[in-house]
Amino acid sequence: MRVLLVHYSDNISRSGGGPIAMHRLHLGLKKANIDSKILCKVKTPDFADSVAIPPSQRIQRLAESLIGRFTVPFGLQDMHCLSSFNIKDSPAYRDADILNFHGLQGGFFNYLALPSLTADKPGVLTLHDMWPFTGHCSISYDCERWKTGCGHCPYLDASPPVERDATRLEWKLKNWTYKRSKLAVITLSTCRTEQVKQSMLNRFPIYQIPNGIDTEAYQPLDREQCRSLLGIPLKKHILLFAAAKLHQFNKGGDLLVNALQNLPEGLKRETVLLILGDHGDVLADAVGIQTVNLGYVGSDRLKAIVYSAADLFVLPTRAESLPLVLQESMACGTPLVSFRVGGVPDVVRPGMTGYLAEPENAQDFCSGIVQLLEDSALRAWMGQQCRTIAVNEYALELQVQRYIELYQRLLKA
């Protein structure tokens, strides 16, 4: 079986959860003796398992430039990416048995090519965000216009931002495209599954398969040794906040600042915040407690050391599908504090793996931190539950097995 994973790039350096999850799936498929390749716009020269989308020819490039001058200012995304129609000329496409699309936005793929690409080969669409079924955004927050056709968008600045409100037209174009495409949809969480059932994608079969974690790479390590390696205090409470881009609104850095400022003064003096990700300097200046800013870390081994050094992992997110950082923390036996949004409740299980605060309620978030920091026995028990659930429900091997079974089912059909 030959699988072709489609994404913007094969490079996961300084990237978010979606590209990393796809790359891990690719490695898991290879380990299971599946012939997996990545088809991408931006190819890393020394990465042998990827191939570049055939580039646009001279006339296509001219057409792309002309189309883009109209569609981009008008608010239509990626309509100018004519190279998507060249994919059928790629030997990697011709050899593939299954196409698995991961993240179609980003200025590299024209979704109008989906009917042609899936006419002769089974297609799988893995949803790392909401963009495939909205009029422009990857996160809709409290807006539910995507259910009925978008238009009058309240979040034009939401990623990826658009200059004008063409969201109703974009929604209709996507819907028109899906009517003519052959796809199976993979969701990562219970919340996303329920959303898809109410969206234009409900015409396709839906399969819920959460991302997998390498539970050998991410496992509990000696806490004191990890703290010594990182040069952080051995006897203080350690909180960890991690995200690829900490300054993004949906990551909730402002909510974390409010929560930590409300900590009791005695607990503030005994607590250190570890920060993992880009743009952590602004957050470090605002939280009001001692901080250690580690910057962006790509190494799985080093991240496992950081997770194991922490007493709690805190994620003040406003919107998520199924955060890899929560799964990684669980695998390292570190309990969680987060908000009841998106796919977070799938992993943050109150009284078992951590504390689940009400959305946007920084005081409730603070209360969860205080409760767990003051109860070391509860934290230890939760840490054991985290590790058990990570191994039993989120191991990479389990995710790969589910994908292979789905691929085989689609090929037989």
Protein Blocks (a to p, Z undefined) as FASTA:
>chain_A
ZZddddfbfcfghiafklmmmmmmmmmmmmnopacddddfbdcfklmkbccdddddfklm
mmmmmmmmmmmmnopahklmmmlmmmmmpmklmmpmbdcdehjbholacfklmmmmmmmg
ccddddfbfklmcckbabekjacklmnngajiablmbccddfbdcklmmmmmmmmmmmmp
ccddddfbfklmmmmmmmmklmpccddddddddfklpccddfklmmmmnopafkbccddd
ddfblmbmklommmmmmmmmmpcfklmmmpccddedehklmmmmmnopacddebjafbfk
lmmmmmmmpmbdcdfbfbdfbdfklmmmmmnopacddddehjllmmmcghklmccddehi
lklmmmmmmmmmmmmklmmmmmmmmmmmmmmmmgfklmmmmmmmmmmmmmmZZ
